[in-house]
Amino acid sequence: MKHFLNKVILGLILLMAMTSCSRQWIETGEKPQKLPKLKEKMFIQKMDSLHNMRPNYFYSKIKVTYSDVDRKVSFKSSVNIVKDSALSTILSYAAIPVFTAYLDTQKITIVNKKDKCYTNKFISDYSDLWGIQLSFDNIQELLFGLPMGYIEGEKYHVLSSPYEYILSSHKKRGQKKSEKRNKSNLIYTYKLNTKGNCLSSTEIYSPADSLKIDIKYNGWQEKEGCLYPKEMMVSLTGPKTSAEIKLLFNKLKINAPRKLSLIIPESYDPCN
């Protein structure tokens, strides 16, 4: 469970759909077009290339809508990232900044402007609090629109489908065995769009916990010759969990150098 959520939850915590081809066929009455075959070697090369498309500097305003069985709430945020180094974000509600946060590869500092207090902890300290392990790298992958959890040099399998480009960490037979035996290993499934130049979705499934995170990219925008998410839908489902997070990216800036910092007013005390 902890290992599984390590791959994506931190991004969801800090920031708190495209349908399948078969569903589109049903709704529109149009049969999808068969795609040219994409050999495994070429597929892997495309995935390696996507995974390495990391800007040195990233800035975007993000409108976030979070919903679960109990509530639905929307807020705005702005996010700055310095590659492999630091991230800062401001969360606002009704145009009023409520939280500011600064994250490096070791620590997370959160300033609560409403209660005039702050927390400053090692990333690992949040493992017991949230029941998860946290990773800076996976936040970058989420916000940059990269294949999360993808590891260059690992063995992946192209799953046969005439209408989709699908790459998985497991063959179909291996997926069924893992699900049947409730193995602890994770199943990663990546889908490319019909042009084969960016992701259409990423799915991470834990058979041991029956938990699934599904990330769907509903739109992209081009900056500096690369594609970045414009609209993203993240779904988390499990036996006791059901939540969705919609992210809309605006005013994107790429490779505009800036230093990240966080100021804690002297009058603020540590949060209880």
C-alpha positions as CSV (number, residue, x, y, z in Angstrom):
1,M,0.0,0.0,0.0
2,K,2.7,2.5,1.0
3,H,4.9,1.6,-2.0
4,F,1.9,2.0,-4.3
5,L,0.8,5.4,-3.2
6,N,4.4,6.6,-3.3
7,K,4.1,6.9,-7.0
8,V,1.4,9.5,-7.1
9,I,-0.3,10.7,-4.0
10,L,2.0,13.5,-3.0
11,G,1.1,15.4,-6.1
12,L,-2.6,14.9,-5.3
13,I,-2.1,16.1,-1.7
14,L,-0.2,19.2,-2.7
15,L,-2.7,20.2,-5.4
16,M,-5.9,19.3,-3.5
17,A,-12.4,12.7,-19.0
18,M,-11.2,11.4,-21.8
19,T,-13.3,8.2,-22.3
20,S,-12.0,5.0,-23.9
21,C,-12.2,4.2,-27.6
22,S,-15.0,1.7,-27.1
23,R,-17.1,4.2,-25.2
24,Q,-16.6,6.8,-27.9
25,W,-17.8,4.3,-30.4
26,I,-21.0,3.8,-28.4
27,E,-21.7,7.5,-27.9
28,T,-20.9,8.7,-31.3
29,G,-21.8,5.7,-33.4
30,E,-18.5,6.0,-35.3
31,K,-16.1,3.0,-35.5
32,P,-12.6,4.1,-34.4
33,Q,-9.9,4.0,-37.0
34,K,-7.3,1.2,-36.8
35,L,-3.8,2.5,-36.0
36,P,-0.6,1.7,-37.7
37,K,1.3,-1.0,-35.7
38,L,3.9,0.3,-33.3
39,K,6.7,-2.2,-32.7
40,E,8.0,-2.7,-29.1
41,K,11.4,-1.2,-29.8
42,M,9.9,2.0,-31.2
43,F,7.3,2.2,-28.4
44,I,10.1,2.0,-25.8
45,Q,12.1,4.6,-27.6
46,K,9.1,7.0,-27.6
47,M,8.5,6.3,-23.8
48,D,12.2,6.9,-23.0
49,S,12.0,10.2,-25.0
50,L,8.9,11.3,-23.2
51,H,10.3,10.4,-19.8
52,N,13.3,12.6,-20.4
53,M,11.4,15.7,-21.5
54,R,11.9,17.7,-18.2
55,P,12.2,21.5,-18.4
56,N,14.7,23.2,-16.1
57,Y,11.9,25.6,-15.0
58,F,8.2,25.2,-14.9
59,Y,5.4,27.6,-13.9
60,S,1.7,27.3,-14.3
61,K,-1.6,28.5,-12.7
62,I,-3.8,25.4,-12.0
63,K,-7.5,25.3,-11.2
64,V,-8.2,22.3,-9.1
65,T,-11.5,20.6,-8.5
66,Y,-11.6,17.8,-5.9
67,S,-14.6,15.6,-5.3
68,D,-15.3,12.4,-3.3
69,V,-18.4,10.9,-1.8
70,D,-18.6,13.6,0.9
71,R,-17.7,16.8,-0.8
72,K,-16.7,18.8,-3.8
73,V,-14.5,21.8,-3.6
74,S,-12.6,24.0,-6.1
75,F,-9.6,26.2,-5.6
76,K,-6.8,27.9,-7.5
77,S,-3.1,27.4,-7.2
78,S,0.2,28.5,-8.8
79,V,3.1,26.1,-9.1
80,N,6.8,26.8,-9.7
81,I,9.2,23.9,-10.2
82,V,13.0,23.9,-10.5
83,K,13.9,20.6,-12.1
84,D,15.2,17.9,-9.6
85,S,15.5,20.6,-7.0
86,A,12.5,22.4,-5.5
87,L,8.8,23.2,-5.9
88,S,6.7,26.0,-4.5
89,T,3.0,26.5,-4.6
90,I,0.3,28.9,-3.4
91,L,-3.3,27.6,-2.8
92,S,-6.0,30.2,-2.9
93,Y,-9.7,30.1,-2.1
94,A,-12.1,32.9,-3.2
95,A,-9.0,34.8,-4.5
96,I,-7.4,34.7,-1.0
97,P,-4.1,32.8,-0.5
98,V,-4.7,30.2,2.2
99,F,-1.6,28.0,2.1
100,T,1.9,28.4,0.7
101,A,4.3,25.5,0.5
102,Y,7.9,24.8,-0.4
103,L,9.2,21.4,-1.2
104,D,12.8,20.3,-1.9
105,T,14.1,16.7,-2.2
106,Q,14.2,16.4,1.6
107,K,11.7,18.6,3.3
108,I,8.2,20.1,3.0
109,T,7.4,23.5,4.6
110,I,3.7,24.6,4.7
111,V,2.6,28.0,5.8
112,N,-1.1,28.2,7.0
113,K,-2.1,31.9,6.5
114,K,-5.5,31.4,7.9
115,D,-4.3,30.1,11.3
116,K,-1.0,32.0,11.1
117,C,1.2,28.9,11.7
118,Y,3.6,26.7,9.8
119,T,5.0,23.1,9.6
120,N,8.5,22.2,8.6
121,K,9.1,18.5,8.3
122,F,11.2,16.0,6.5
123,I,9.3,14.3,3.6
124,S,9.7,11.0,5.4
125,D,7.9,12.4,8.5
126,Y,4.7,12.5,6.5
127,S,4.8,8.7,5.9
128,D,3.2,7.9,9.3
129,L,0.8,10.8,9.1
130,W,-0.6,9.9,5.7
131,G,0.3,6.2,5.6
132,I,2.3,6.7,2.4
133,Q,5.9,7.2,1.2
134,L,6.5,10.4,-0.6
135,S,8.6,11.2,-3.7
136,F,9.7,14.5,-5.2
137,D,10.4,13.0,-8.6
138,N,6.8,11.7,-9.0
139,I,5.4,15.2,-8.5
140,Q,7.5,16.4,-11.5
141,E,6.2,13.4,-13.6
142,L,2.6,14.2,-12.7
143,L,2.8,17.9,-13.5
144,F,5.0,17.6,-16.5
145,G,2.7,15.0,-18.1
146,L,5.4,12.2,-18.0
147,P,4.9,8.5,-17.6
148,M,4.8,8.0,-13.9
149,G,6.8,5.2,-12.4
150,Y,8.4,4.5,-15.8
151,I,12.0,3.2,-15.5
152,E,14.3,3.2,-18.5
153,G,15.9,-0.2,-19.1
154,E,13.0,-2.2,-17.5
155,K,11.1,-4.8,-19.5
156,Y,7.8,-3.6,-20.8
157,H,5.2,-5.3,-23.1
158,V,3.2,-3.9,-25.9
159,L,-0.5,-5.1,-25.5
160,S,-2.2,-5.9,-28.7
161,S,-5.0,-3.5,-29.7
162,P,-5.9,-2.3,-33.2
163,Y,-7.3,1.0,-31.8
164,E,-4.9,2.0,-29.1
165,Y,-1.1,2.1,-28.3
166,I,-0.7,0.3,-25.0
167,L,2.4,-0.5,-23.1
168,S,2.4,-2.4,-19.8
169,S,4.8,-3.6,-17.1
170,H,3.0,-7.0,-17.4
171,K,1.6,-9.1,-20.2
172,K,-2.1,-9.7,-20.1
173,R,-1.6,-13.2,-18.7
174,G,0.7,-11.8,-16.1
175,Q,-1.9,-9.1,-15.1
176,K,-4.6,-11.7,-14.6
177,K,-2.2,-13.9,-12.5
178,S,-1.2,-10.9,-10.3
179,E,-4.9,-9.9,-9.8
180,K,-5.9,-13.5,-9.0
181,R,-3.1,-14.1,-6.5
182,N,-3.2,-10.5,-5.1
183,K,0.5,-10.1,-5.5
184,S,2.1,-7.0,-4.1
185,N,3.8,-5.9,-7.4
186,L,2.3,-3.0,-9.2
187,I,0.9,-3.0,-12.8
188,Y,1.7,0.0,-14.9
189,T,-0.2,0.7,-18.1
190,Y,0.6,3.5,-20.4
191,K,-1.4,4.6,-23.5
192,L,-0.2,6.9,-26.2
193,N,-2.5,9.1,-28.3
194,T,-3.2,8.2,-31.9
195,K,-0.3,10.3,-33.1
196,G,2.1,8.5,-30.7
197,N,3.7,11.8,-29.5
198,C,2.2,12.0,-26.0
199,L,0.3,10.1,-23.3
200,S,-3.4,9.7,-23.4
201,S,-3.5,8.0,-20.0
202,T,-1.4,6.3,-17.2
203,E,-2.9,3.6,-15.0
204,I,-1.3,2.3,-11.8
205,Y,-2.9,-0.7,-10.2
206,S,-2.1,-2.6,-7.0
207,P,-3.6,-6.1,-6.9
208,A,-2.8,-6.5,-3.2
209,D,-4.9,-3.5,-2.3
210,S,-7.4,-3.4,-5.2
211,L,-6.4,0.2,-5.6
212,K,-6.1,2.0,-8.9
213,I,-5.0,5.4,-9.9
214,D,-6.0,6.5,-13.4
215,I,-4.6,9.6,-14.9
216,K,-6.2,10.8,-18.1
217,Y,-4.9,13.7,-20.2
218,N,-7.8,15.5,-21.8
219,G,-5.8,18.2,-23.5
220,W,-2.2,19.3,-24.2
221,Q,-0.4,22.6,-24.9
222,E,2.8,23.2,-26.7
223,K,5.6,25.3,-25.2
224,E,9.3,25.5,-26.2
225,G,8.7,22.7,-28.7
226,C,7.4,20.2,-26.1
227,L,3.9,19.2,-25.0
228,Y,2.6,19.8,-21.5
229,P,-0.8,19.0,-19.9
230,K,-3.6,21.5,-20.4
231,E,-6.3,19.4,-18.7
232,M,-5.9,16.3,-16.6
233,M,-8.3,14.1,-14.6
234,V,-7.0,11.9,-11.8
235,S,-9.2,9.2,-10.4
236,L,-8.4,7.1,-7.3
237,T,-10.6,4.1,-6.7
238,G,-10.5,1.2,-4.2
239,P,-12.6,-0.8,-1.8
240,K,-12.9,2.2,0.6
241,T,-11.8,5.0,-1.7
242,S,-13.4,7.0,-4.5
243,A,-12.1,10.4,-5.5
244,E,-11.5,12.6,-8.5
245,I,-9.2,15.5,-9.1
246,K,-9.5,17.7,-12.2
247,L,-6.6,20.0,-13.1
248,L,-6.8,22.8,-15.6
249,F,-3.4,24.4,-16.4
250,N,-3.2,28.1,-17.5
251,K,-0.5,30.7,-18.1
252,L,2.1,28.1,-18.6
253,K,5.8,29.3,-18.7
254,I,8.7,27.0,-19.5
255,N,12.4,27.6,-18.8
256,A,11.9,31.1,-17.4
257,P,14.6,31.1,-14.7
258,R,13.6,32.1,-11.2
259,K,14.6,31.4,-7.6
260,L,12.2,29.7,-5.3
261,S,11.8,30.7,-1.7
262,L,9.3,30.8,1.1
263,I,9.0,33.5,3.8
264,I,7.6,32.5,7.2
265,P,6.5,35.6,9.2
266,E,8.2,36.0,12.5
267,S,4.9,36.1,14.3
268,Y,3.9,32.7,13.1
269,D,4.2,29.7,15.5
270,P,4.4,26.0,14.6
271,C,1.0,24.5,13.8
272,N,-0.5,22.1,16.4
